[in-house]
């Protein structure tokens, strides 16, 4: 299935009004870089105006989340006045699903509460400007067919 040159590398989603809305590729695919040390990660966060709140995630994945978020926010600020948190969450989730496997979840907003259970090494909570970002991974277990029910003798 050949696609036109303009659509190669882009992901699309259908909006509620059935128009095509591009989900911009936030960061070009990376070859596994060496893990950044904590000082470098802090410098990246400061440079991108990101405040790390809590994390249980390898440094390279945190850096990926920071760079994707900043790219998405910058892209939406060029198009409209305020960013769409739902669109940003969807793009971050898709990016991490593609890069690090399925079962990623993302919450983006100005004010929200959460109580989650996540996989070890798959959690980051940070804020950029006035938006907070919660990105975490859960375990996916296959659903097994339940055993058949026994008939009760009356």
N, C-alpha and C positions, 0 to 999 in steps of 0.2 A: 504494500500500500504506500504509494508515493504521496508526499505532502508538498505543497508549494514551499519554495525556499523561505518565504517570510514566516512560516509557522514552525520551521524546524527548531527544536530546542525550547519551544514555548509550551506551557501547559494551559489548558483552557477549562473553565467551568461554566456551567449554564446558570445564569442568574434567574431569580424568580420571574422576571419579565421576559425570559427566554432570549435575552441578547447575550452575546459572547463577551465574557469579561476575562482579560488575560490575567494569569497569575504569574507575575514576572519571576524569572529565575533569579533569586536573590544573589547568589554567589556562584561563579563558575565551578564546575566539579573540581574537587581537590584530590590530588594524590596524597595518600596518608602522610601528612607532615609530621615532623617530630613534635611530641607533645610540648606545648608552651609551658615555661616555668611560671610560678605564681606572680612573679614581678612583671613578666611580659604580659600575662593575662590582665593584670591590674592596669597596666599602661594602655592596653587595647581598650579596656572598658572606659577608662577616663577619656581617651581620644574619641571614642564613639558616643560619649555623654551617657553612659550606662552605669546604673548603680546596682551592683550585685547584692541581693538580699540574702539568699541562701542557695547552696548548691551541694549536690552529691552526684557529680558528673565529671568525667575526664576533661582536662583543660581544652583539648582540641575540639570537643563537642560544644563546650561553653563558647569558645571563640566562634565556632560556626553559627551558633544561635545568635550571638551578639551581632555578627556581620550581616546575617540574613535579616535580622530585625531592623538594623539601621538602614539597609538597602531598601527594604519594603517601606519604611517610614519616609525616607527621602523620595522614593518614587511616588507615593501617594500625596506628598506635600506639593509636588510639582503639578499633579493633576487636579487636586481639589483642596479646599481649605482645611478640612479636618479628616484624619485617617479613619477608615472603616475597621473597627476592631475585629469584626467577624471575618472579613477578607484577610486581614493580617494573620489571624489565628489559623485559618484554613491553609494559607500558603506556608506558614511555619510547620504545621503538622505534615503537610505533603512533603516538604523538603526533608524532614527528619524520617518520615516513613520510607522515602526513597534511599536516603543515605545510610540509615542505621536499622532498617527493618520495620515491620509493622507494629502497631499498637501504641503509637504516640498520641498524646492528647495535649491540647493547648488552650489556655484560657487567657484572654486579653481584655482589659478593661480599666476603668478609673477606680472602681471600688468593687471588690468582690471578696467573699469568704470562701474558704475551701477546707476540706478535710479529706485527704486522699491516701490511698495505698499505692505505692509505686515500686517498680523493680529497683534493685540496688544499682547505683551508678547511673540512674536515669532520671534525675530531677534537677531543675534549675528554676529559680524565682528571681526576677530582676525587674527593674523599672527603667523606662526611658521617658524623659520629659514628664508628662502627667499620666502616662499609661503604665500599668503593671502587666507583667508577662509571667505565666506559670506554664512550664513545659515539662511534661513527665511521661514516662513509659510504663506500661503495665504488661503483665505476662498474658500471653494468649495461650489458652489451653483448648484442645479440640473437644467438642461436645461429644460425649459418648451416648450411644443409644441406651436408654434405660431398660432394665429387664422387664419382661412382660408381667403384668399384674396377675396374681393368682385369684381364682374364683373362691369365694368363701362358701362353705357348706352351711346352710341354714338349719 
